[in-house]
Amino acid sequence: MDDEFYRERARHMRELANQADPFIKKRLLRLASNYDAMTTPPPMTGPSNPPVASVFREGDKGREE
């Protein structure tokens, strides 16, 4: 089975969930997320570890008292 099959099944489960009672809706949405998890993740683009933003503002040297 390929990614398209799993995506289609997930879409179908979400359509059914829109018409279901709250208990069944929760279970169908969980099933849809399981189908989504079976698909191959898209290839990563860009750096795997993005730079962390600085905590201090420019000119702020922290509390060095």
mmCIF file of the N, C-alpha and C atoms, coordinates in Angstrom:
data_MODEL
# 
_entry.id   MODEL 
# 
loop_
_atom_site.group_PDB 
_atom_site.id 
_atom_site.type_symbol 
_atom_site.label_atom_id 
_atom_site.label_alt_id 
_atom_site.label_comp_id 
_atom_site.label_asym_id 
_atom_site.label_entity_id 
_atom_site.label_seq_id 
_atom_site.pdbx_PDB_ins_code 
_atom_site.Cartn_x 
_atom_site.Cartn_y 
_atom_site.Cartn_z 
_atom_site.occupancy 
_atom_site.B_iso_or_equiv 
_atom_site.pdbx_formal_charge 
_atom_site.auth_seq_id 
_atom_site.auth_comp_id 
_atom_site.auth_asym_id 
_atom_site.auth_atom_id 
_atom_site.pdbx_PDB_model_num 
ATOM 1   N N  . MET A 1 1  ? 0.850   -1.176 0.000  1.00 0.00 ? 1  MET A N  1 
ATOM 2   C CA . MET A 1 1  ? 0.000   0.000  0.000  1.00 0.00 ? 1  MET A CA 1 
ATOM 3   C C  . MET A 1 1  ? 0.892   1.233  0.000  1.00 0.00 ? 1  MET A C  1 
ATOM 4   N N  . ASP A 1 2  ? 0.451   2.265  -0.674 1.00 0.00 ? 2  ASP A N  1 
ATOM 5   C CA . ASP A 1 2  ? 1.280   3.445  -0.813 1.00 0.00 ? 2  ASP A CA 1 
ATOM 6   C C  . ASP A 1 2  ? 0.699   4.628  -0.022 1.00 0.00 ? 2  ASP A C  1 
ATOM 7   N N  . ASP A 1 3  ? 1.438   5.728  -0.039 1.00 0.00 ? 3  ASP A N  1 
ATOM 8   C CA . ASP A 1 3  ? 1.033   6.916  0.719  1.00 0.00 ? 3  ASP A CA 1 
ATOM 9   C C  . ASP A 1 3  ? -0.328  7.440  0.293  1.00 0.00 ? 3  ASP A C  1 
ATOM 10  N N  . GLU A 1 4  ? -0.605  7.377  -0.994 1.00 0.00 ? 4  GLU A N  1 
ATOM 11  C CA . GLU A 1 4  ? -1.896  7.884  -1.482 1.00 0.00 ? 4  GLU A CA 1 
ATOM 12  C C  . GLU A 1 4  ? -3.052  7.111  -0.862 1.00 0.00 ? 4  GLU A C  1 
ATOM 13  N N  . PHE A 1 5  ? -2.899  5.809  -0.716 1.00 0.00 ? 5  PHE A N  1 
ATOM 14  C CA . PHE A 1 5  ? -3.945  4.994  -0.080 1.00 0.00 ? 5  PHE A CA 1 
ATOM 15  C C  . PHE A 1 5  ? -4.193  5.457  1.356  1.00 0.00 ? 5  PHE A C  1 
ATOM 16  N N  . TYR A 1 6  ? -3.112  5.642  2.116  1.00 0.00 ? 6  TYR A N  1 
ATOM 17  C CA . TYR A 1 6  ? -3.262  6.056  3.513  1.00 0.00 ? 6  TYR A CA 1 
ATOM 18  C C  . TYR A 1 6  ? -3.857  7.453  3.628  1.00 0.00 ? 6  TYR A C  1 
ATOM 19  N N  . ARG A 1 7  ? -3.449  8.363  2.733  1.00 0.00 ? 7  ARG A N  1 
ATOM 20  C CA . ARG A 1 7  ? -4.022  9.714  2.757  1.00 0.00 ? 7  ARG A CA 1 
ATOM 21  C C  . ARG A 1 7  ? -5.520  9.672  2.463  1.00 0.00 ? 7  ARG A C  1 
ATOM 22  N N  . GLU A 1 8  ? -5.899  8.845  1.498  1.00 0.00 ? 8  GLU A N  1 
ATOM 23  C CA . GLU A 1 8  ? -7.317  8.728  1.135  1.00 0.00 ? 8  GLU A CA 1 
ATOM 24  C C  . GLU A 1 8  ? -8.130  8.117  2.282  1.00 0.00 ? 8  GLU A C  1 
ATOM 25  N N  . ARG A 1 9  ? -7.567  7.120  2.936  1.00 0.00 ? 9  ARG A N  1 
ATOM 26  C CA . ARG A 1 9  ? -8.272  6.517  4.072  1.00 0.00 ? 9  ARG A CA 1 
ATOM 27  C C  . ARG A 1 9  ? -8.443  7.542  5.200  1.00 0.00 ? 9  ARG A C  1 
ATOM 28  N N  . ALA A 1 10 ? -7.409  8.320  5.472  1.00 0.00 ? 10 ALA A N  1 
ATOM 29  C CA . ALA A 1 10 ? -7.483  9.344  6.518  1.00 0.00 ? 10 ALA A CA 1 
ATOM 30  C C  . ALA A 1 10 ? -8.549  10.372 6.167  1.00 0.00 ? 10 ALA A C  1 
ATOM 31  N N  . ARG A 1 11 ? -8.584  10.792 4.903  1.00 0.00 ? 11 ARG A N  1 
ATOM 32  C CA . ARG A 1 11 ? -9.603  11.761 4.472  1.00 0.00 ? 11 ARG A CA 1 
ATOM 33  C C  . ARG A 1 11 ? -11.005 11.186 4.641  1.00 0.00 ? 11 ARG A C  1 
ATOM 34  N N  . HIS A 1 12 ? -11.171 9.921  4.283  1.00 0.00 ? 12 HIS A N  1 
ATOM 35  C CA . HIS A 1 12 ? -12.477 9.273  4.407  1.00 0.00 ? 12 HIS A CA 1 
ATOM 36  C C  . HIS A 1 12 ? -12.907 9.161  5.878  1.00 0.00 ? 12 HIS A C  1 
ATOM 37  N N  . MET A 1 13 ? -11.980 8.820  6.755  1.00 0.00 ? 13 MET A N  1 
ATOM 38  C CA . MET A 1 13 ? -12.299 8.729  8.189  1.00 0.00 ? 13 MET A CA 1 
ATOM 39  C C  . MET A 1 13 ? -12.729 10.090 8.732  1.00 0.00 ? 13 MET A C  1 
ATOM 40  N N  . ARG A 1 14 ? -12.075 11.159 8.274  1.00 0.00 ? 14 ARG A N  1 
ATOM 41  C CA . ARG A 1 14 ? -12.456 12.505 8.731  1.00 0.00 ? 14 ARG A CA 1 
ATOM 42  C C  . ARG A 1 14 ? -13.848 12.890 8.226  1.00 0.00 ? 14 ARG A C  1 
ATOM 43  N N  . GLU A 1 15 ? -14.181 12.480 6.997  1.00 0.00 ? 15 GLU A N  1 
ATOM 44  C CA . GLU A 1 15 ? -15.526 12.745 6.473  1.00 0.00 ? 15 GLU A CA 1 
ATOM 45  C C  . GLU A 1 15 ? -16.576 12.022 7.316  1.00 0.00 ? 15 GLU A C  1 
ATOM 46  N N  . LEU A 1 16 ? -16.304 10.766 7.650  1.00 0.00 ? 16 LEU A N  1 
ATOM 47  C CA . LEU A 1 16 ? -17.233 10.013 8.484  1.00 0.00 ? 16 LEU A CA 1 
ATOM 48  C C  . LEU A 1 16 ? -17.350 10.632 9.875  1.00 0.00 ? 16 LEU A C  1 
ATOM 49  N N  . ALA A 1 17 ? -16.239 11.111 10.402 1.00 0.00 ? 17 ALA A N  1 
ATOM 50  C CA . ALA A 1 17 ? -16.229 11.708 11.743 1.00 0.00 ? 17 ALA A CA 1 
ATOM 51  C C  . ALA A 1 17 ? -17.121 12.947 11.801 1.00 0.00 ? 17 ALA A C  1 
ATOM 52  N N  . ASN A 1 18 ? -17.204 13.690 10.706 1.00 0.00 ? 18 ASN A N  1 
ATOM 53  C CA . ASN A 1 18 ? -18.044 14.893 10.682 1.00 0.00 ? 18 ASN A CA 1 
ATOM 54  C C  . ASN A 1 18 ? -19.522 14.576 10.873 1.00 0.00 ? 18 ASN A C  1 
ATOM 55  N N  . GLN A 1 19 ? -19.909 13.349 10.592 1.00 0.00 ? 19 GLN A N  1 
ATOM 56  C CA . GLN A 1 19 ? -21.311 12.957 10.697 1.00 0.00 ? 19 GLN A CA 1 
ATOM 57  C C  . GLN A 1 19 ? -21.597 12.075 11.911 1.00 0.00 ? 19 GLN A C  1 
ATOM 58  N N  . ALA A 1 20 ? -20.592 11.763 12.690 1.00 0.00 ? 20 ALA A N  1 
ATOM 59  C CA . ALA A 1 20 ? -20.732 10.805 13.790 1.00 0.00 ? 20 ALA A CA 1 
ATOM 60  C C  . ALA A 1 20 ? -21.011 11.500 15.121 1.00 0.00 ? 20 ALA A C  1 
ATOM 61  N N  . ASP A 1 21 ? -21.482 10.698 16.085 1.00 0.00 ? 21 ASP A N  1 
ATOM 62  C CA . ASP A 1 21 ? -21.678 11.227 17.438 1.00 0.00 ? 21 ASP A CA 1 
ATOM 63  C C  . ASP A 1 21 ? -20.303 11.461 18.080 1.00 0.00 ? 21 ASP A C  1 
ATOM 64  N N  . PRO A 1 22 ? -20.235 12.227 19.172 1.00 0.00 ? 22 PRO A N  1 
ATOM 65  C CA . PRO A 1 22 ? -18.942 12.622 19.756 1.00 0.00 ? 22 PRO A CA 1 
ATOM 66  C C  . PRO A 1 22 ? -18.009 11.453 20.098 1.00 0.00 ? 22 PRO A C  1 
ATOM 67  N N  . PHE A 1 23 ? -18.541 10.366 20.636 1.00 0.00 ? 23 PHE A N  1 
ATOM 68  C CA . PHE A 1 23 ? -17.690 9.235  21.005 1.00 0.00 ? 23 PHE A CA 1 
ATOM 69  C C  . PHE A 1 23 ? -17.049 8.608  19.767 1.00 0.00 ? 23 PHE A C  1 
ATOM 70  N N  . ILE A 1 24 ? -17.860 8.321  18.761 1.00 0.00 ? 24 ILE A N  1 
ATOM 71  C CA . ILE A 1 24 ? -17.364 7.706  17.526 1.00 0.00 ? 24 ILE A CA 1 
ATOM 72  C C  . ILE A 1 24 ? -16.465 8.681  16.777 1.00 0.00 ? 24 ILE A C  1 
ATOM 73  N N  . LYS A 1 25 ? -16.804 9.969  16.809 1.00 0.00 ? 25 LYS A N  1 
ATOM 74  C CA . LYS A 1 25 ? -15.995 10.981 16.137 1.00 0.00 ? 25 LYS A CA 1 
ATOM 75  C C  . LYS A 1 25 ? -14.561 10.961 16.662 1.00 0.00 ? 25 LYS A C  1 
ATOM 76  N N  . LYS A 1 26 ? -14.429 10.886 17.977 1.00 0.00 ? 26 LYS A N  1 
ATOM 77  C CA . LYS A 1 26 ? -13.098 10.860 18.592 1.00 0.00 ? 26 LYS A CA 1 
ATOM 78  C C  . LYS A 1 26 ? -12.306 9.652  18.097 1.00 0.00 ? 26 LYS A C  1 
ATOM 79  N N  . ARG A 1 27 ? -12.942 8.497  18.022 1.00 0.00 ? 27 ARG A N  1 
ATOM 80  C CA . ARG A 1 27 ? -12.258 7.280  17.581 1.00 0.00 ? 27 ARG A CA 1 
ATOM 81  C C  . ARG A 1 27 ? -11.889 7.345  16.096 1.00 0.00 ? 27 ARG A C  1 
ATOM 82  N N  . LEU A 1 28 ? -12.793 7.908  15.276 1.00 0.00 ? 28 LEU A N  1 
ATOM 83  C CA . LEU A 1 28 ? -12.497 8.030  13.845 1.00 0.00 ? 28 LEU A CA 1 
ATOM 84  C C  . LEU A 1 28 ? -11.351 9.009  13.588 1.00 0.00 ? 28 LEU A C  1 
ATOM 85  N N  . LEU A 1 29 ? -11.318 10.097 14.341 1.00 0.00 ? 29 LEU A N  1 
ATOM 86  C CA . LEU A 1 29 ? -10.230 11.061 14.167 1.00 0.00 ? 29 LEU A CA 1 
ATOM 87  C C  . LEU A 1 29 ? -8.889  10.459 14.599 1.00 0.00 ? 29 LEU A C  1 
ATOM 88  N N  . ARG A 1 30 ? -8.907  9.643  15.646 1.00 0.00 ? 30 ARG A N  1 
ATOM 89  C CA . ARG A 1 30 ? -7.686  8.961  16.069 1.00 0.00 ? 30 ARG A CA 1 
ATOM 90  C C  . ARG A 1 30 ? -7.235  7.975  14.983 1.00 0.00 ? 30 ARG A C  1 
ATOM 91  N N  . LEU A 1 31 ? -8.182  7.272  14.383 1.00 0.00 ? 31 LEU A N  1 
ATOM 92  C CA . LEU A 1 31 ? -7.856  6.353  13.297 1.00 0.00 ? 31 LEU A CA 1 
ATOM 93  C C  . LEU A 1 31 ? -7.273  7.114  12.104 1.00 0.00 ? 31 LEU A C  1 
ATOM 94  N N  . ALA A 1 32 ? -7.846  8.266  11.790 1.00 0.00 ? 32 ALA A N  1 
ATOM 95  C CA . ALA A 1 32 ? -7.330  9.087  10.690 1.00 0.00 ? 32 ALA A CA 1 
ATOM 96  C C  . ALA A 1 32 ? -5.899  9.523  10.975 1.00 0.00 ? 32 ALA A C  1 
ATOM 97  N N  . SER A 1 33 ? -5.609  9.899  12.211 1.00 0.00 ? 33 SER A N  1 
ATOM 98  C CA . SER A 1 33 ? -4.244  10.313 12.533 1.00 0.00 ? 33 SER A CA 1 
ATOM 99  C C  . SER A 1 33 ? -3.283  9.126  12.447 1.00 0.00 ? 33 SER A C  1 
ATOM 100 N N  . ASN A 1 34 ? -3.765  7.930  12.750 1.00 0.00 ? 34 ASN A N  1 
ATOM 101 C CA . ASN A 1 34 ? -2.931  6.732  12.587 1.00 0.00 ? 34 ASN A CA 1 
ATOM 102 C C  . ASN A 1 34 ? -2.591  6.506  11.113 1.00 0.00 ? 34 ASN A C  1 
ATOM 103 N N  . TYR A 1 35 ? -3.587  6.705  10.235 1.00 0.00 ? 35 TYR A N  1 
ATOM 104 C CA . TYR A 1 35 ? -3.326  6.577  8.795  1.00 0.00 ? 35 TYR A CA 1 
ATOM 105 C C  . TYR A 1 35 ? -2.327  7.641  8.346  1.00 0.00 ? 35 TYR A C  1 
ATOM 106 N N  . ASP A 1 36 ? -2.458  8.857  8.866  1.00 0.00 ? 36 ASP A N  1 
ATOM 107 C CA . ASP A 1 36 ? -1.505  9.917  8.517  1.00 0.00 ? 36 ASP A CA 1 
ATOM 108 C C  . ASP A 1 36 ? -0.089  9.536  8.936  1.00 0.00 ? 36 ASP A C  1 
ATOM 109 N N  . ALA A 1 37 ? 0.036   8.893  10.083 1.00 0.00 ? 37 ALA A N  1 
ATOM 110 C CA . ALA A 1 37 ? 1.353   8.506  10.590 1.00 0.00 ? 37 ALA A CA 1 
ATOM 111 C C  . ALA A 1 37 ? 1.993   7.413  9.729  1.00 0.00 ? 37 ALA A C  1 
ATOM 112 N N  . MET A 1 38 ? 1.203   6.686  8.967  1.00 0.00 ? 38 MET A N  1 
ATOM 113 C CA . MET A 1 38 ? 1.730   5.622  8.118  1.00 0.00 ? 38 MET A CA 1 
ATOM 114 C C  . MET A 1 38 ? 2.335   6.154  6.821  1.00 0.00 ? 38 MET A C  1 
ATOM 115 N N  . THR A 1 39 ? 2.077   7.417  6.498  1.00 0.00 ? 39 THR A N  1 
ATOM 116 C CA . THR A 1 39 ? 2.629   7.966  5.273  1.00 0.00 ? 39 THR A CA 1 
ATOM 117 C C  . THR A 1 39 ? 4.100   8.317  5.475  1.00 0.00 ? 39 THR A C  1 
ATOM 118 N N  . THR A 1 40 ? 4.819   8.361  4.390  1.00 0.00 ? 40 THR A N  1 
ATOM 119 C CA . THR A 1 40 ? 6.225   8.722  4.435  1.00 0.00 ? 40 THR A CA 1 
ATOM 120 C C  . THR A 1 40 ? 6.328   10.221 4.671  1.00 0.00 ? 40 THR A C  1 
ATOM 121 N N  . PRO A 1 41 ? 7.103   10.644 5.675  1.00 0.00 ? 41 PRO A N  1 
ATOM 122 C CA . PRO A 1 41 ? 7.224   12.083 5.909  1.00 0.00 ? 41 PRO A CA 1 
ATOM 123 C C  . PRO A 1 41 ? 7.951   12.750 4.743  1.00 0.00 ? 41 PRO A C  1 
ATOM 124 N N  . PRO A 1 42 ? 7.592   14.008 4.449  1.00 0.00 ? 42 PRO A N  1 
ATOM 125 C CA . PRO A 1 42 ? 8.281   14.696 3.355  1.00 0.00 ? 42 PRO A CA 1 
ATOM 126 C C  . PRO A 1 42 ? 9.743   14.925 3.715  1.00 0.00 ? 42 PRO A C  1 
ATOM 127 N N  . PRO A 1 43 ? 10.628  14.978 2.720  1.00 0.00 ? 43 PRO A N  1 
ATOM 128 C CA . PRO A 1 43 ? 12.040  15.196 3.020  1.00 0.00 ? 43 PRO A CA 1 
ATOM 129 C C  . PRO A 1 43 ? 12.239  16.565 3.656  1.00 0.00 ? 43 PRO A C  1 
ATOM 130 N N  . MET A 1 44 ? 13.163  16.604 4.601  1.00 0.00 ? 44 MET A N  1 
ATOM 131 C CA . MET A 1 44 ? 13.434  17.861 5.295  1.00 0.00 ? 44 MET A CA 1 
ATOM 132 C C  . MET A 1 44 ? 14.197  18.787 4.364  1.00 0.00 ? 44 MET A C  1 
ATOM 133 N N  . THR A 1 45 ? 13.822  20.055 4.389  1.00 0.00 ? 45 THR A N  1 
ATOM 134 C CA . THR A 1 45 ? 14.561  21.056 3.633  1.00 0.00 ? 45 THR A CA 1 
ATOM 135 C C  . THR A 1 45 ? 15.083  22.076 4.625  1.00 0.00 ? 45 THR A C  1 
ATOM 136 N N  . GLY A 1 46 ? 16.302  22.450 4.449  1.00 0.00 ? 46 GLY A N  1 
ATOM 137 C CA . GLY A 1 46 ? 16.890  23.420 5.355  1.00 0.00 ? 46 GLY A CA 1 
ATOM 138 C C  . GLY A 1 46 ? 17.643  22.736 6.465  1.00 0.00 ? 46 GLY A C  1 
ATOM 139 N N  . PRO A 1 47 ? 18.169  23.531 7.388  1.00 0.00 ? 47 PRO A N  1 
ATOM 140 C CA . PRO A 1 47 ? 18.972  22.953 8.474  1.00 0.00 ? 47 PRO A CA 1 
ATOM 141 C C  . PRO A 1 47 ? 18.112  22.140 9.435  1.00 0.00 ? 47 PRO A C  1 
ATOM 142 N N  . SER A 1 48 ? 18.697  21.062 9.946  1.00 0.00 ? 48 SER A N  1 
ATOM 143 C CA . SER A 1 48 ? 17.950  20.212 10.874 1.00 0.00 ? 48 SER A CA 1 
ATOM 144 C C  . SER A 1 48 ? 17.869  20.841 12.254 1.00 0.00 ? 48 SER A C  1 
ATOM 145 N N  . ASN A 1 49 ? 18.842  21.672 12.601 1.00 0.00 ? 49 ASN A N  1 
ATOM 146 C CA . ASN A 1 49 ? 18.835  22.373 13.887 1.00 0.00 ? 49 ASN A CA 1 
ATOM 147 C C  . ASN A 1 49 ? 18.860  23.874 13.627 1.00 0.00 ? 49 ASN A C  1 
ATOM 148 N N  . PRO A 1 50 ? 17.686  24.506 13.548 1.00 0.00 ? 50 PRO A N  1 
ATOM 149 C CA . PRO A 1 50 ? 17.680  25.939 13.281 1.00 0.00 ? 50 PRO A CA 1 
ATOM 150 C C  . PRO A 1 50 ? 18.319  26.710 14.428 1.00 0.00 ? 50 PRO A C  1 
ATOM 151 N N  . PRO A 1 51 ? 18.915  27.859 14.141 1.00 0.00 ? 51 PRO A N  1 
ATOM 152 C CA . PRO A 1 51 ? 19.550  28.635 15.193 1.00 0.00 ? 51 PRO A CA 1 
ATOM 153 C C  . PRO A 1 51 ? 18.525  29.117 16.221 1.00 0.00 ? 51 PRO A C  1 
ATOM 154 N N  . VAL A 1 52 ? 18.951  29.158 17.469 1.00 0.00 ? 52 VAL A N  1 
ATOM 155 C CA . VAL A 1 52 ? 18.087  29.598 18.552 1.00 0.00 ? 52 VAL A CA 1 
ATOM 156 C C  . VAL A 1 52 ? 18.171  31.117 18.642 1.00 0.00 ? 52 VAL A C  1 
ATOM 157 N N  . ALA A 1 53 ? 17.027  31.774 18.789 1.00 0.00 ? 53 ALA A N  1 
ATOM 158 C CA . ALA A 1 53 ? 17.001  33.233 18.891 1.00 0.00 ? 53 ALA A CA 1 
ATOM 159 C C  . ALA A 1 53 ? 17.633  33.663 20.209 1.00 0.00 ? 53 ALA A C  1 
ATOM 160 N N  . SER A 1 54 ? 18.282  34.785 20.177 1.00 0.00 ? 54 SER A N  1 
ATOM 161 C CA . SER A 1 54 ? 18.916  35.317 21.375 1.00 0.00 ? 54 SER A CA 1 
ATOM 162 C C  . SER A 1 54 ? 17.854  35.734 22.387 1.00 0.00 ? 54 SER A C  1 
ATOM 163 N N  . VAL A 1 55 ? 18.117  35.471 23.655 1.00 0.00 ? 55 VAL A N  1 
ATOM 164 C CA . VAL A 1 55 ? 17.179  35.788 24.721 1.00 0.00 ? 55 VAL A CA 1 
ATOM 165 C C  . VAL A 1 55 ? 17.279  37.268 25.093 1.00 0.00 ? 55 VAL A C  1 
ATOM 166 N N  . PHE A 1 56 ? 18.459  37.852 24.904 1.00 0.00 ? 56 PHE A N  1 
ATOM 167 C CA . PHE A 1 56 ? 18.686  39.240 25.309 1.00 0.00 ? 56 PHE A CA 1 
ATOM 168 C C  . PHE A 1 56 ? 18.470  40.183 24.137 1.00 0.00 ? 56 PHE A C  1 
ATOM 169 N N  . ARG A 1 57 ? 18.010  41.368 24.453 1.00 0.00 ? 57 ARG A N  1 
ATOM 170 C CA . ARG A 1 57 ? 17.882  42.405 23.450 1.00 0.00 ? 57 ARG A CA 1 
ATOM 171 C C  . ARG A 1 57 ? 19.259  43.012 23.199 1.00 0.00 ? 57 ARG A C  1 
ATOM 172 N N  . GLU A 1 58 ? 19.385  43.679 22.080 1.00 0.00 ? 58 GLU A N  1 
ATOM 173 C CA . GLU A 1 58 ? 20.657  44.322 21.755 1.00 0.00 ? 58 GLU A CA 1 
ATOM 174 C C  . GLU A 1 58 ? 20.970  45.381 22.813 1.00 0.00 ? 58 GLU A C  1 
ATOM 175 N N  . GLY A 1 59 ? 22.171  45.355 23.326 1.00 0.00 ? 59 GLY A N  1 
ATOM 176 C CA . GLY A 1 59 ? 22.580  46.302 24.354 1.00 0.00 ? 59 GLY A CA 1 
ATOM 177 C C  . GLY A 1 59 ? 22.266  45.846 25.764 1.00 0.00 ? 59 GLY A C  1 
ATOM 178 N N  . ASP A 1 60 ? 21.507  44.771 25.912 1.00 0.00 ? 60 ASP A N  1 
ATOM 179 C CA . ASP A 1 60 ? 21.162  44.231 27.235 1.00 0.00 ? 60 ASP A CA 1 
ATOM 180 C C  . ASP A 1 60 ? 22.222  43.214 27.615 1.00 0.00 ? 60 ASP A C  1 
ATOM 181 N N  . LYS A 1 61 ? 22.934  43.467 28.701 1.00 0.00 ? 61 LYS A N  1 
ATOM 182 C CA . LYS A 1 61 ? 24.027  42.569 29.099 1.00 0.00 ? 61 LYS A CA 1 
ATOM 183 C C  . LYS A 1 61 ? 23.594  41.621 30.213 1.00 0.00 ? 61 LYS A C  1 
ATOM 184 N N  . GLY A 1 62 ? 22.324  41.575 30.456 1.00 0.00 ? 62 GLY A N  1 
ATOM 185 C CA . GLY A 1 62 ? 21.851  40.693 31.527 1.00 0.00 ? 62 GLY A CA 1 
ATOM 186 C C  . GLY A 1 62 ? 22.001  41.361 32.875 1.00 0.00 ? 62 GLY A C  1 
ATOM 187 N N  . ARG A 1 63 ? 21.888  40.593 33.897 1.00 0.00 ? 63 ARG A N  1 
ATOM 188 C CA . ARG A 1 63 ? 22.002  41.121 35.246 1.00 0.00 ? 63 ARG A CA 1 
ATOM 189 C C  . ARG A 1 63 ? 23.353  40.748 35.823 1.00 0.00 ? 63 ARG A C  1 
ATOM 190 N N  . GLU A 1 64 ? 24.301  41.632 35.684 1.00 0.00 ? 64 GLU A N  1 
ATOM 191 C CA . GLU A 1 64 ? 25.653  41.381 36.156 1.00 0.00 ? 64 GLU A CA 1 
ATOM 192 C C  . GLU A 1 64 ? 25.938  42.174 37.413 1.00 0.00 ? 64 GLU A C  1 
ATOM 193 N N  . GLU A 1 65 ? 24.982  42.358 38.257 1.00 0.00 ? 65 GLU A N  1 
ATOM 194 C CA . GLU A 1 65 ? 25.160  43.169 39.460 1.00 0.00 ? 65 GLU A CA 1 
ATOM 195 C C  . GLU A 1 65 ? 25.763  42.397 40.577 1.00 0.00 ? 65 GLU A C  1 
# 
